[in-house]
């Protein structure tokens, strides 16, 4: 299994990316081979000082870096030797089995959508966030930003994608799916919510339980919560601010510690043909380690094969 890691992406790269690789190999079996993509002059001394056996990784040189504030499409076009562009090239050529980056989110999304492309039958790939629930378990909320405006059919597909992720990655049997809304009763909400509800209710691929109000997001009522990206991003940023306030006040509570994004690493782009994971721009070692672990889980669980099978079933009843 070969996992590609953009060593230049993120505010603390490449040092924290190297540390993350070290953490990963301290806890995981060495049957994973990391393909480290980045500027050799910066990587060489860091790798020399690390305790990573050279047999555990291969360095692929990249002479360019896409900055965090560059225009995604323009940067990918004008910087073909950037770590992100090379990573997607390796993924296209099947020289790596997954690609991870904490770099420019827009460039990662453009690369995923236009070089890797969506799985047949999927109208819009989506990104999600993990939700720490009060009983100690974890749920998933999607979409959280790349699809600010959606059609009901998009939300139905997000529900199917989220259910498969919850089943095969979070290990939730028959995950309950809910539609985020302003009331529990059927018929509540805006036009999008009202039109989406019957689609979710009638689909036999998901275990739909109805509407879910904002006050129940962090309960165990549903493992998968579906909404359009505008609302999802507001919820995501709210959750991040809760952790920031908690940390700033020096509180100590096991539940609120679960809001630390480092525990989860990054988010997969669900619905594209190959495993792609996007990390937070301020990712440090723990995040990189957890993103590598997530890539390993996605490959070993054959999640993308399950998604293909599910959407092939939808297209060929």
N, C-alpha and C positions, 0 to 999 in steps of 0.2 A: 504494500500500500504506500503510495507516494503522495504526500500532501505538500502543496506549494504555499509558501509563506512570504508575503511582501515584507521585506525587512526594513523598508524605507517609509512605510506608511504609519502616520501617527506622530503626535507631538514628542514622544520620547523614544522614537526609533533612531537608530537600530539597537541601542543598548538594551532596552526593555524587551525587544523581540528576542534577542539572544538569551536573556535571562528566562523568558517564557519557555523557550525551547529546552533550556536546562531543567526547569521545573517539570515540564512534561516528561522528559526521559527519566526523571527521578521517581516518577509514580507510574509510568506505563511500560508495557513490554516493548522491547527494542525491534519489533517486527514492522514498525513504522519508519519510513525513510522520509526525512524532511528535505524539500527542495527550497533552499534559501535564495531569494531573488533580491539583489541589491548591489550597491556600489562596493566593489571588492576592497578598495582602499580603506573604507570605514569598517567593513565586516572583518577583515583579516585579523587586526589586533584584538578585537572583541572575542572572536572565536578562539584565538590562540590562548587567551586568558581564561577561557571557559574550560569546563571539564567534559565537554562533548566529544566523544570519540569520533574521529573523522569518518568512520564507516556509517555513522548515523545520519549523515547529511551530505548534500551536494550543493555547492554554491553556483548559481547562475548569475553572471554579471549583468548589471543594468546601469547604464551610464547617465540615465535621466530620472528625475523624480517629479511627479505631479504634485504641486503644492495644494494645500487644503482649500485655498480660495480661488483656484484656477477654474475656468469654464470647462466643464467635464468633456463635452464632445470635442471642443477645440483642442484641449490638452491631449486627449487620446490620439487625435489625428496628427498633431504636431510633435508629439513625443513618443514615437514608436519604440524607442529603447528605454522607456520608463518601466519601473518595476511592475506597475499595474498592467500595462500593455503586454509585457513579456509574460506575465502570469496567465493572462487570458489566452495568449498564443499557445502556451504549454498545455492549457486545459483543452483547447480546441484540438490540438494534435494528440491528445490522450497520453501525454508524457507525465501528467500528474492526474490524480484522481479527485482532487478538491483544491480550491484556491481560497486563501484567507488574506484579508487586508484590513488595517485600521486607518487606511489613507482616505483620500478624497471620496466621500460617499457618492457624490454624483457621478464621478468617473467609474466607480465600481458598479453602479446601477446601469450606466450606459453600456459598459462592457458586458454585463450580464444579459441585458436585453437585446443587444445588437450583434454580439459576437457568439455568445452561447445560445441565446434565443430561448423562447418559452417552449415548454412541453406542448405537443400537439393537443389542441382542445382547450388550453388555458388562455383566457382572454387577457388577463393582467396578472403577472407575478406579484407577490406581496411580501412585505416584511412584517415581523411580529415583535412583540416583547413578552418576556416571561413575567407572570404575575405571582408574587409570593402571597399565598393564601393563609388565613389566620390559623388553619389547622396544621400548618407546616408543609403542606403539599405545594405544588406549583401548577399554575394554569398558564394559558396563552391568550394574548389579545392581538387581534389583527383586523385591519391594516393599521399601521402606526405612522404613516407619513408619505408613502410614495403614490398613493391613490386618494388624493384629497376629495375628488368628486367621483362617485361610483354609480353604477346601475344595480338594480336588484340582483341581476345574474352574476355580477362581480362578487357581491357579498355571499351568494350561495357557494361560489367557487372557493372563496376564502374559508368558509365553514368546512368544506370538504378537506382542503389543505391543512387547516388547523387540526381537524380531527385525526388525520393521518399522522401529523407530527406528534400530537398528544399520545396517540396509541403506540407508535414505534420508537419515539425518542424519550418521552416522559413516562412511558410504560403505564398509561392509564387505560384500563379495559373499558370499552364502550363509552368513551368520553362524552359527557353532557355538553351540548352546544346551546348557547344563548345569544340573542340579539340585544345589543346594548340599546336601551331606549329610555324614555322619560316616564314610563309607567309599565306595570306588569301585564295589564290587560291587552288582549288581542285588539288591534285597531288603534292603539296608541301611537303617537309619534308623528314625524313628518312624512311626506309623501314617499321618501325612500324606504323608511322603516315599514310603513303600511304595505308597500308593494313587495318588500322582501319577506315579510313574515310568512305568507302562504307558500312561497317557494321553499323555505326552510322546513315548514311543517309537512310538506308533501314529499320531501326527498327521503328515500329510504337508506341512503348512505350515511346519514348522520343521526345522532340521538338528540333531536331538538326538544328543548324543554320550555321554550317560549322567551318572553322578554326578560331582560335583567336591568335593574336600575343601577345608577352609579354607586349607591350606598352598598351594593352587594358585590362589587367588583372583586374585593379582596376576601370574600367568603368562599366556601367550597360548593356553592350552588351550581357552578358550571366550570368545566375544565377549559372550555374554548369559548371566548367571547368575541363576537363579530361586530365590526362597525366600519364606516368609511375612514380614510386616513386622516381627515381633518380632526374628527373627534378623537381618534386613537392617539394622534400625536399630542393633543391637549392632555389626555390621561397620562401618557408616558412622561411628559415634562412635569406634570403634577407629582407623579410618583418620585421622579428624580429630585424634586424640590423637597419632598418629605424627608428623603435621606439626607439631603444637604443640611436641613434644619436640625435633624436628629444628630448628625455628626458635629455640627457647630456648637451644639449645647452639651456635648460630651455625655449624652445619655448612653446607657448600656441596656440593651434589650435584644434578645435573640431574634425576635420577629423582625424588628426594623433593620437588623443587620442584613436580612435577606434582600433589602432594597439596593444593596451595593452592586452596581452593574458588573464589577470585577468577578462576582461569583458565577456569572453566566457567560462572560466573554464577549460574545457578539450575536448577531442575528443572521440566520440563513435567509437567502432570497428564495422563497418557496415558489415553485412553479417553473423554474428554469431547468435546462436539461442536464446540468452538472452541479455538483455541490459548490456553492459560493457562500462565503460567510463574511459579513461586514462587521468590523469592530468599531468601538467608540474612538474618536480621535485622541482621547486622553488615556488610552489603554496602557496599562503597565504589565509587568511580568505575569501576574495571575490571570489577566484577561487573555493574553496570548496563549498561555497554557490551556485555558478552558476552551478557547476557539479551536485549538488543535484537537482536543478531546471531542468536541462537538462534531468536527469533520470526520473523525474516526467513527463516531456513533452513526452518522448519516450513511457512511459507506458500508459499515458492517450490518446495519439494519436493512439495507437495500431500500431506503425510504423513497428514493426517486423511482425505482421500479414499481413500488406500491402506488405512487402517484400516477405513473403512466398507465398502470392497469386500471385504476379507478376512472381516469378520464377517457380511456379507450372504451370502457364499459358505458360511459355517458354518451359517447359519440356513436356507439354501435349497440343499441338496445336489443 
